Amino acid sequence: MGTRAIDLNADLGEEVTDDAALLAVVTSANVACGYHAGTARTMRAVCAGAAAHGVAVGAQVSYADREGFGRVPRDVPYRVLREQVADQVGVLAAIAGECGTTVRYLKPHGALYHRVLDDEDQAAAVLAGSGDLPVLGMPGVLLTAAVAAGRAVFHEGFPDRGYTADGRLVPRADPGALVEGDDDVVAQALLLAGSVDSLCLHGDSPGAVGHALAVRAALEEAGHRLRPFVGAP
């Protein structure tokens, strides 16, 4: 019977899902900061909802790629990426403050998320542009560098994504990239829950709200305590 605390996070503010419904289920919200999706209005709505529900707010930073939803690989110079990350974090922090909450962690999105698993220059730019925020992600260069810089790091798993044999996510264009159906998503969530700090459900996945409800219920039934990985907001 599991008794450890576990966080449930989702990508919100991307204008592709029911943010309000997910905010009633998750414990952390990765908020799109306008570079791959989102606007000041969506950021404000998510931050206000997060404050009302006690959900922790994180900056979901990405390459400047609204057309490709942040999922197109880019070669961005260190200085430019550092400033882009700082801009995204700063904009969200200002809006969060207006809504009575704060930005409590950082999580890259899409192509940037995968790039900083291996690219030291891009990872350094992300860290340099994000102050001392705790970092959420998968094992790789970014988290290693964050630890070396004295920053808190947290590991996440993906109940709705397929994994390769080496523990990376199956590319979205490949067969098996998505785990679909509540039963399969729940089974993977329970399998991952003992080894990560947070479970991520993609807000743009089909059935995202249903998946979140099913996963939360299964985790609680298994004895896990649902709470933000960065502590109470």
C-alpha positions as CSV (number, residue, x, y, z in Angstrom):
1,M,0.0,0.0,0.0
2,G,1.6,3.3,-1.1
3,T,1.8,6.1,1.4
4,R,4.2,8.6,-0.2
5,A,3.1,12.0,-1.4
6,I,2.7,12.4,-5.2
7,D,2.0,15.4,-7.4
8,L,-0.3,15.4,-10.4
9,N,0.6,18.1,-13.0
10,A,-0.9,19.1,-16.3
11,D,0.0,21.6,-19.1
12,L,-2.5,24.4,-18.9
13,G,-3.2,27.7,-20.5
14,E,-2.6,26.3,-24.0
15,E,-6.2,27.0,-25.2
16,V,-6.7,23.4,-26.1
17,T,-8.3,21.8,-23.1
18,D,-10.7,22.5,-20.2
19,D,-8.3,24.3,-17.8
20,A,-11.0,24.9,-15.2
21,A,-11.9,21.2,-15.0
22,L,-8.2,20.1,-14.7
23,L,-7.5,22.7,-12.0
24,A,-10.0,20.9,-9.9
25,V,-8.1,17.7,-10.2
26,V,-4.3,18.4,-10.5
27,T,-2.0,19.7,-7.8
28,S,0.4,21.6,-10.0
29,A,-0.1,23.6,-13.3
30,N,2.5,24.0,-16.0
31,V,1.3,27.3,-17.4
32,A,2.1,28.2,-21.1
33,C,3.9,31.5,-21.1
34,G,3.0,32.8,-24.6
35,Y,5.8,31.4,-26.7
36,H,4.3,28.1,-27.8
37,A,0.7,28.9,-26.7
38,G,-1.2,31.1,-24.3
39,T,-2.0,34.7,-23.8
40,A,-2.1,37.1,-20.9
41,R,-5.8,36.3,-20.6
42,T,-5.2,32.6,-20.4
43,M,-2.3,32.9,-18.0
44,R,-4.5,35.1,-15.7
45,A,-7.4,32.7,-15.8
46,V,-5.2,29.7,-14.9
47,C,-3.3,31.5,-12.2
48,A,-6.6,32.7,-10.6
49,G,-8.0,29.2,-10.7
50,A,-4.8,27.8,-9.3
51,A,-4.9,30.2,-6.4
52,A,-8.5,29.3,-5.7
53,H,-7.7,25.5,-5.7
54,G,-4.4,25.6,-3.9
55,V,-2.6,24.4,-7.1
56,A,1.1,25.3,-7.5
57,V,1.9,27.4,-10.6
58,G,5.0,26.5,-12.8
59,A,6.4,28.3,-15.8
60,Q,6.2,26.1,-18.9
61,V,8.8,27.7,-21.0
62,S,9.5,26.9,-24.7
63,Y,11.1,27.9,-27.9
64,A,9.3,30.8,-29.7
65,D,7.2,28.5,-31.9
66,R,3.4,29.1,-31.8
67,E,3.0,27.6,-35.2
68,G,4.5,24.3,-34.2
69,F,3.2,24.4,-30.6
70,G,6.7,24.4,-29.3
71,R,7.4,20.9,-30.7
72,V,9.7,21.9,-33.6
73,P,13.4,21.6,-32.8
74,R,15.2,25.0,-32.9
75,D,18.8,26.1,-32.8
76,V,18.7,29.2,-30.6
77,P,21.8,30.9,-29.4
78,Y,22.5,30.8,-25.7
79,R,22.0,34.5,-25.1
80,V,18.7,34.6,-27.0
81,L,17.3,31.5,-25.3
82,R,18.3,32.9,-21.9
83,E,16.4,36.1,-22.5
84,Q,13.4,34.3,-23.9
85,V,13.2,32.1,-20.8
86,A,13.6,35.1,-18.6
87,D,10.9,36.9,-20.5
88,Q,8.5,34.0,-20.1
89,V,9.1,33.5,-16.4
90,G,8.9,37.3,-15.8
91,V,5.6,37.7,-17.6
92,L,4.0,34.7,-15.8
93,A,5.4,35.9,-12.4
94,A,3.8,39.3,-12.8
95,I,0.4,37.8,-13.7
96,A,0.6,35.2,-10.9
97,G,1.3,38.0,-8.4
98,E,-1.8,39.9,-9.6
99,C,-3.8,36.7,-9.0
100,G,-2.5,36.1,-5.4
101,T,0.0,33.3,-6.2
102,T,3.6,32.9,-7.3
103,V,5.6,31.0,-9.9
104,R,7.0,28.1,-7.9
105,Y,8.9,26.0,-10.4
106,L,10.2,25.8,-14.0
107,K,9.4,23.1,-16.6
108,P,10.5,23.3,-20.3
109,H,8.0,22.3,-22.9
110,G,8.1,20.2,-26.1
111,A,11.2,20.3,-28.2
112,L,13.0,22.4,-25.6
113,Y,12.2,19.8,-22.9
114,H,13.8,17.0,-24.9
115,R,16.8,19.2,-26.1
116,V,17.9,20.0,-22.6
117,L,18.1,16.4,-21.7
118,D,21.4,16.3,-23.6
119,D,22.4,19.8,-24.7
120,E,24.6,21.5,-22.1
121,D,24.4,24.9,-23.8
122,Q,20.6,25.0,-24.1
123,A,20.3,23.7,-20.6
124,A,22.6,26.4,-19.2
125,A,20.5,29.0,-21.0
126,V,17.3,27.7,-19.5
127,L,18.8,27.8,-16.0
128,A,20.4,31.2,-16.5
129,G,17.1,32.7,-17.5
130,S,15.0,31.2,-14.7
131,G,16.6,32.5,-11.5
132,D,16.6,30.0,-8.7
133,L,13.3,28.3,-9.5
134,P,13.1,24.5,-8.7
135,V,13.2,22.5,-11.9
136,L,10.8,19.7,-13.0
137,G,11.8,17.2,-15.6
138,M,13.3,13.9,-16.6
139,P,16.8,12.8,-15.7
140,G,19.4,14.4,-18.0
141,V,21.7,17.4,-18.4
142,L,19.3,20.0,-17.2
143,L,18.6,18.4,-13.9
144,T,22.2,17.5,-13.4
145,A,23.3,21.1,-14.0
146,A,20.5,22.4,-11.7
147,V,21.7,20.2,-8.9
148,A,25.3,21.4,-9.4
149,A,24.0,25.0,-9.2
150,G,22.3,24.2,-5.9
151,R,18.8,24.3,-7.2
152,A,16.0,21.9,-6.2
153,V,15.1,19.3,-8.8
154,F,12.0,17.0,-9.1
155,H,11.5,14.1,-11.4
156,E,8.3,13.4,-13.4
157,G,6.7,10.5,-15.2
158,F,4.1,10.4,-18.0
159,P,1.2,8.1,-17.6
160,D,-0.2,9.1,-21.0
161,R,3.1,8.6,-23.0
162,G,5.0,5.6,-24.2
163,Y,8.6,5.0,-23.1
164,T,11.6,3.7,-25.0
165,A,13.9,1.0,-23.6
166,D,16.3,3.7,-22.4
167,G,13.7,5.5,-20.4
168,R,13.0,8.4,-22.9
169,L,9.6,9.2,-24.3
170,V,8.6,7.6,-27.7
171,P,8.7,10.4,-30.3
172,R,5.2,11.6,-31.0
173,A,5.4,10.6,-34.7
174,D,6.2,7.0,-33.8
175,P,3.8,4.2,-33.0
176,G,3.1,3.8,-29.3
177,A,3.8,7.4,-28.5
178,L,0.5,7.9,-26.7
179,V,-1.1,5.8,-24.0
180,E,-4.8,5.9,-24.5
181,G,-7.7,4.7,-22.5
182,D,-8.3,5.3,-18.8
183,D,-7.3,1.8,-17.8
184,D,-3.9,1.9,-19.5
185,V,-3.2,5.4,-18.3
186,V,-4.1,4.5,-14.7
187,A,-2.0,1.4,-14.9
188,Q,1.1,3.3,-16.0
189,A,0.5,6.0,-13.4
190,L,0.5,3.5,-10.6
191,L,3.6,1.9,-12.0
192,L,5.4,5.2,-12.1
193,A,4.1,6.7,-8.9
194,G,6.7,5.0,-6.7
195,S,9.7,6.4,-8.6
196,V,8.9,10.0,-9.4
197,D,7.8,13.2,-7.6
198,S,5.2,14.2,-10.1
199,L,3.0,12.6,-12.8
200,C,2.2,14.7,-15.9
201,L,-1.0,14.4,-17.9
202,H,-0.9,16.4,-21.2
203,G,-3.7,18.9,-21.3
204,D,-3.9,18.5,-25.1
205,S,-4.3,14.7,-25.1
206,P,-7.7,13.3,-26.0
207,G,-9.7,12.7,-22.8
208,A,-7.3,14.6,-20.6
209,V,-9.9,15.5,-17.9
210,G,-11.1,11.9,-17.8
211,H,-7.6,10.6,-17.5
212,A,-6.8,13.0,-14.7
213,L,-9.9,12.1,-12.7
214,A,-9.2,8.4,-13.1
215,V,-5.6,8.7,-12.2
216,R,-6.3,10.8,-9.1
217,A,-8.9,8.4,-7.9
218,A,-6.6,5.4,-8.4
219,L,-3.7,7.1,-6.7
220,E,-5.8,8.0,-3.7
221,E,-7.3,4.5,-3.5
222,A,-3.7,3.1,-3.5
223,G,-3.0,5.2,-0.5
224,H,-1.0,8.0,-2.1
225,R,-1.3,11.6,-0.8
226,L,-1.9,14.1,-3.5
227,R,0.0,17.4,-3.0
228,P,2.2,19.8,-4.9
229,F,5.8,18.6,-5.2
230,V,7.0,22.0,-4.2
231,G,4.9,22.1,-1.1
232,A,1.7,24.1,-0.4
233,P,1.4,27.2,-2.6
